[in-house]
Amino acid sequence: MLFSEVIGQEEIKARLIKSVQDGRVAHAQLFTGPSGTGKLPLAIAYAQYLSCTNRGAADSCGECPSCKKYARLEHPDLHFSFPFAATAKVKKPVSSDFLEDWRSFVREEPYGSLFDWLSRLGIENKQGLINVEEAGHILKRLQLKPYESEFKIMVIWMPERMNLSAANKLLKVIEEPPQKTVFIMATEDEEALLGTIRSRTQAVRLKLLSEAEQRSALRHDDELLAQNGAAFVDFIRKAYLAHQKTGDLVLWVDGMAGWGRERLKQFLSYTSRVLRDALMLNYDLSRLQREELQQPGFQLEKFAGFVHGGNIAEILEELNKAEYHIERNANAKIVLLDLGIKLNSLLHRKAAESEA
């Protein structure tokens, strides 16, 4: 996450950058502000800047090995803690049990709410907490020395969701963390935090976004959504007819290869979400839709019949593989062409063939 990808908060960005350049990094910082102000993306951008090996005057380089790992949220010296609850699959969890879900959530919904996060885990009716077991898990991770960077960074999202036992267990390490350890907490409710934790942190108070900043962000989001929607419809049509008109798919691939790695990853992630929506529509679960796809001449409701229990798992697996290979700089044309050919076969599979 680059500072340039965080909406607004220019004054705070400049202050954070100066603290790094001056070598005055507080060991425990509390990013506080209402929902939608960008506390989590700003915390990650700050952590990335701390770890970047080729920092610029105003941002991380985005190209060094450290930045590339941060882009995937996979840097070994970046640790996360966040609210969670037991699920059907995980009865006594800690945050690392949900790490892959968390990475996807942050990449796709960096401004998402606690409800959005719990909904992703399928536990929106539960109360997400950071419990004493998780506090112990945090302490274990902080015992490790930095692997690659100067700093080891612990980002705690929604620390107000700590129960009293967890907060008390972390007091000492927040006050006197191991050498070269930085705590960054991102809270929506500063007053709900234990006073002794607040007193041990340096507050960074984010402002509400201005109307101009909100409009700019919405325009950018709308443009990306429209581009992804148009590309999705084009891709699905070309993939579905690839056995008859392979050349059309090849031409589409040639055009898409110019989008660049990050935009292609966003597109593939978007495609996965729309296909999940199609599955929901096919099984009369439209209330679970997450994306709005409005493209002239294309109705998701009519397409939904091609996505069913007999092919959805393999479709999503192929999309995940494609995103994985794009992330690792595989040839985009080969990856997308292979994906289109595989989707051709999967979309032509009848539900009865595999569900019978």
N, C-alpha and C positions, 0 to 999 in steps of 0.2 A: 504494500500500500504506500503510494507516494503522497507527500503533502499536497501535490497538485490535484490529487483525486479526492481530497477532502473539501467539501463545500464550505466556503466562507472561512471564518475564524482566522483571518489573516494576521491580526495583531498577536494572537496567541501562538500561531505557527512561528512568527518571527522571534518571539520570546523564547520558545522552546529551542529553536535552532541556535540562537545566541548562547543559551545555557550550555549546549554541547560544545560549541566552538570555543567558549571561555573555560571549559573544563569545570563547570559548576552544575553538575547534574545532581539534583536531590535524590536521595536513595528511596524515598517513598512519596509518591505524588497522587493526588486525588483529583481526577478530572470530573467535574460536576456540572450538571446542567439538565434542562428538561429533555424529554424525548425528542429525537429528531435533530439535535444539535451536533451530532457526529462525534460523541465522546470515544466510542470504540474505534472507528476508523482513524481518528486523530491519535489515539494511543498506539495503534499499530504503526502508523506512519512515523511517529516519534521513535518507537522501538527500532524500526528499520533504519532510520537516520543514525541512531546510536551505533548500530551494527555495521553500517555501510563502510566499505573499505576505500571508497573513492567519493566521499561526500562533496557535493557542490555547495555553493554559497546559499542556496535556497531550497535544496531538496537532495534526497538520495540519488545515486547515479542510475539506479534501476537495472544495471547491467552486470555488476560484480556478482560473484557466486553467492554472497550473502543476500543481496537483493533478490536474486532469482529464487532462493529458498524462502524468503519472506513472501514473495508473490504467491507461493504455494502454501504459505503458513506452515512450513515444514522445517524451519531453522531449528537446529538442536538446542540453541540457547534461548529460544522463545517459548515460554510456557503460559498456559491459560488455565484459569479456573472460572467456573460459571455455575449458575443454579441448575439443578437437575432433580429428578425423582426416579424412583424405581419404575421400570417398564416391564412388559410381559417377558422380555428376553433377559433383562439384567435386574436381578433382585436386590443386590447390595452394591450399587455402583459407586464409582468415583468419576471425576470429570474425564479422565483418559479413556473410559469406556465409550464415550460419545465423541471422541476427537475427530473422526472422519465426518460425522454429521455436523460438528461444529465448524470445521473448515469449509464445508459446502455452504453452510448458513452464512458465514461471514463473507465469503466470496460473492454469494448471490444476493444477500440482504444485509449489507454492512450497516444500514440504518434501522434494521429490524428491532422489534420490541421483544420483551420477555415472553409475551403471549405467542408471538411469531415463532420464537425458538422452541417453546414447549409444544406448540402445535406440530412442529417438524418432527419432534420425538414421539408424537401421538399421545402426549400426556397433558394436554391443555387444561384438563379438568383437575389436575393436581397442583399442589403448591410447590414450585421449584425452590429449593434451598441449597445453601452451601453449608454442609453439616460438619460435625467434628471429625468424622472419618476423612472428609475431603481436606480439612485443615491439616490432618496428619500427612495426607498425600502431598500437599503443598510443601510441608517441611522436608519430606524425603527428597523431593525434586530439588529443593534449594541446597541440599547438602552436596550436590554435584558441582564440580568446578566447570567454568565455561569451557565448551568444546572448541569453538572456533572464533568467537568474538571477544572483545574486551569485556563486555557486560553480559550477565545472565539476567534475563528480564521476565518478570512474572506479571502478566496482565490479569487482573481480577475484574470480571464484568458483573455488575449488579452486586457489589459487596454488601449492600443493605439487606440482601437476602441471607446473610450469614446468621445462624442462630448464635445465642450467647456463648455456648461452649466453644464453637468454632472461633468466634472473635477473640475470646480470652486466650485460646491456644496460640493464636497468631500474634498477639500483642508484642511479645519480646522480639520476635524475628523482624517485625515491621519497624520496631524502634532501633534494633541493632542487627541489621541483615548481614549475611556473609559478605565478605569483600567483593566488590564489583557486581553487586546484586542491586537491581532496580525494581521496585514495586510500582506499578501503575494501576490504580483503581479507577473504574469508570462507573459513576453512580448517578441515578436520577433523583435520589432522595438523601441528600447529605445528612439531614437531621435524623434519619432513621439509623444511621451508623452509630456504633458505640462511641461515646465521646472520647474515650481514651485512644481509639483508633484515629479519629479525626485529628486529635491533637498531635499525633505522631506523623502526620502527612503534610505536604505542602499543597495547598489548594490551587487548582487551575480551573477558574470558573468560565464556562463557555456561555456565549451570548446566543439568544434566539436569532435564527437567520433572518436577515432583512427580506422584505418582499421581493426585492430585485434578485437576491441570491436564490430564493425559493423558485422564482419564475425561471431563472437561468437553469437551475437543476432540473426543473420539470420539463423545460424545453429539450434539454439534453437527453433526459430519460425517454421522452416521447419520440424523439428522433431515433434513438437506439431501438426502442420497441418497434417502431414502424419498419426500420431496416431489418431487424430480426424476423418480424412477421412476414415481410415480403420474401426474404431469403428462405424461410421455412416452407412456405407454400411452393415456391419454385423447386426447392430441393425434393420435397415429398412427391411432387408431380414427376420430376425427372427420375427419381429413384423407382417409383412405381412402374414407369414405362421403360426402364433401363434394358429389359430383355428384348424390347422391340427397337428402341432408339438409344442405343448406348452413346452415340455421338453427342446427343443433347446433354446427357449427364457429364460427358467429358468437357464440353464447352462451359457448363455451369461450374465445374470444378476449377477450370482455368481462371474463371473470374473470381471465385471465392478465395483462391490461394493468395490473392493480393490483399486480403483483409488484414493480414498480420496475426501473430500468434494469440495475443490477448483477445482480440475481437473474435477470432475463431472459437476460442474457448468459451466466450460468452454465448456465442451462437449455439454451440453444441449443448451447453447447459440449458439454454432457452428451449431448444428442440426437445430435450428430455422432459422439461416441465410441460410443454404443450402436449406431448404424447401421453403423459400421465393424465392430463386433463381429458384427452380423448378417451382414455380407458374409463375414467369416471363417468363421462357422458354415456358411454356404451352400456354401463351398468346402472344407469339412472341415479348417479350420485353427483349431479351437477353442482350441488352445494359445496363440494370439495374442490371445485375449480380454483386455480391460483392465477392463471394468466388470462388476459383478454386479447383474443386474436380476431381482429377485424380487417379482413382483406377482401377487396372486391372479387366476386366470383368464386369465393371459397367459403364453405360452411363447415366448421369443425364438427357440427352435429351429424352431417352426412358422412364425413370421413371417419367418424368414431368407430363405425362398424368394422374397420380394418385393424383396429387395435383391441386386443382381447387377452384373456388369460393364457391363451396358447402361444402368444408371441411377445408379450410385453417385457418379460424378464430378459429375453435374449436381445430385444431391441435396445433396452436400457444398458445392457452389458456392452453391446457394440458401441453405443454412444460414449459410454465411460471409457472404453478402450481408446476410442478416437481422441477424446480429450486428453487422456494420459499421454498418447504418442505426440500430439501437438505440443503439449507442455514441454516435452523432452526434445523438441526441435526435429521431429521426424519430418520427412517431405510431405507438406500439406496436400499436394495433389494426389499422391499415392494413398494417403490416409483417407481423404474424402471420397475418392473413387472407390476404394475398397468398402467404405461404409455404405455408399449408395448401392453397390451391387448386393451387399448382404441384406440391406433393408428391402431391396426388390424381392428377394426370396421370402423374407419374413412377412412383408405386407400382403403377399399373395397366399400366405398360409391360411387355410380356413380354420375357424375356431374348433369345429368338430374333429378335425384331423388330430389335434393334440389334446383335446379335452374329453374325448370319448373314452 
